[in-house]
Amino acid sequence: MQEVERKEKFCTDSGIEIKRVYTPSPSGGGGEGLPGEFPFTRGVQSTMYRSKLWTMRQYAGFSTAEESNKRYHYLLNQGTTGLSVAFDLPTQIGYDSSHEFADGEVGKAGVAIDSLSDIEILFDGIKLENITTSMTINSTASILLAMYIALAKKQGADLKKISGTIQNDILKEYAARGTYIYPPKPSMRIITDIFGYCAKEVPKWNTISISGYHIREAGSTAVQELAFTLANGKAYLKAAIATGLDINVFAKRLSFFFNAHNNMFEEVAKFRAARRMWAKITKELGATDPKAQMLRFHTQTGGSTLTAQQPQNNIPRVTIQAMAAVLGGTQSLHTNGFDEAIALPTEEAARIALRTQQIIGYESGITDTVDPLAGSYFVEELTNEVEAAAWEYIHQIDAMGGSVEAIEQGFLQNEIAASAYKYQNDIQTGEKVIVGVNKFAVKENPLTDIFTIDDSIRQLQIDKINKVKAWRDNEKVKELLYTLDANARANVNLMPGILAAAESYATLGEIADTMRNVFGEFEG
C-alpha cells in the first residue's frame, strides 16, 4: 500500500513540478526497478520522504537520569522526533555505579542507570507509547530493555504498540569497540532470547541494530564497514534460524546502524549497496516476505571526523554527512554537535545539529523525490564497485565459518587496524587533507563554553542505589536472581526472568553478575 504523501504537489520555487521518482524511461523501468521493490537499491518505501521525513534523533545522555531527562525535554521541544539514549561505561559493561571499576566513569560517556528507579526518572513526563526510543546498549541490552518494558507497563502502555530499538550487537563489540561481558556463544544466546521474546511480547520493537558505526569509528573503510556489518547480520540470522525462529518474522525487526563520513558519494553508494546486498542475503537464507528482506537503517554522522581544531568547521562536515545519509535513504538520523571532539555537546551545539537535519528536510528539496542521485553514471558505478568489494570480504568471512569464527581468529580486528593505520599515516604525510588540522591551520583560542561532568555524580548514584535497596523487597530480589541463575543454566528464555528481576528493582549490576556467574567473562 502506497503511503499518503505530505503534499498534493511538490514544486521548486520556480514552479517546476517534481515527480515522485525518476527513471530512464517513461514506463518507469530501469535496471534496479523502483523504490520499495526488491532488491530495494532505491529505497525501502515507494514514496520515502515525500510521505514522511526520517526520524530526527539526537543522541543524548549524561550525568544522572534527572539531568538527561531535562535534555530530552529540551530536544523534544526543539522538534526532535525520537529519543536516543547514551549510557555511561559502567552501565554498558554491567557494573553498578558503586562498583570499584566504575570509579571515574559514572555519568561521563552517557547517563548512569543502576535500577528501574533511574529509568523512571529518565523518562519522567514522557509517554513511552507515544515516542520511539533508540538505546545504544549491547552487552546489557537485555537488562535495559527489561527496565524499559517494566516502565511501559507501569505507565499502562500497550506493549504491542511501544516501539524503538536496542543496539544489541555484540559481535561488533568483540571486533571494534570492547564493551562486551560474556563470551560469544552465551552472548549470541541472549540475543536470540531477545528475538524470541520480543516477537511475541513487544512485536514493534527492533530487537537489534546491527552496527557498522563503531566499526567505522575504529578506523575501517566504508567498504569494510559495509562488509563486516552485513557479515555480522548474517551471523545473527543464522543463529536465530538455528533456534527455530522464523526469518519472515524476526528479520522484520532487525535494523542497522551506519556511519556517514565526508566522502558524500561513497557514503551514498554504500547505503544503496547495503540494501541490495541485504535483500540478497535474506532471500538466500529463506526470507520470502519483502519486509523481511528490507534493510532499514539509522545513521549517525562521523564522530571520528570531528576536529578539536577550528571546531566550527565541524558544522559543514556534519551537514555534508547528513546530506549523504538522506540522499542514501536513511530511516533515522543523528547529527553530531560541533563541539563533540572536545566535550559533551552543549544545548546550543545540539540545537544547531538538529537544525541541520531540519533545514535538509524542509528547505533543501532533497526530500521531494525518491533516490535523487539514481541514474548518475558516477553513483551507479560506485554503488556496483562498493558492493563488489564488500562481497569479497563476506566471501572471505564465510570461508572462515562466519563472523564469530572470523572475530575469534582476529581477522576483522586486523583488517580494521590496518585501515586505521593507513588513514592516520595519510593525515600525517598530508596525503589526506583535514582542513584546519594539517592544512589551513590558524592560531585560535579554545572554546570556553564546554559541557563537562564532575566526579560527584558517582556519590549521587551510590546514594540512590542504597535508597532503593533500603525499601525494595530484598528477599524477593534474591529469589528472582536465583531463578534467573537457574534459567541461565537451563535452555530457558532469559528475558522473562530478567524482566521480573528488573521489576523488583534488582540493580543492573546484580542482574549482570548473575549471568557472569553462569557464563563467565570474555577475556578478549
Disulfide bonds with the S-S distance in Angstrom:
none
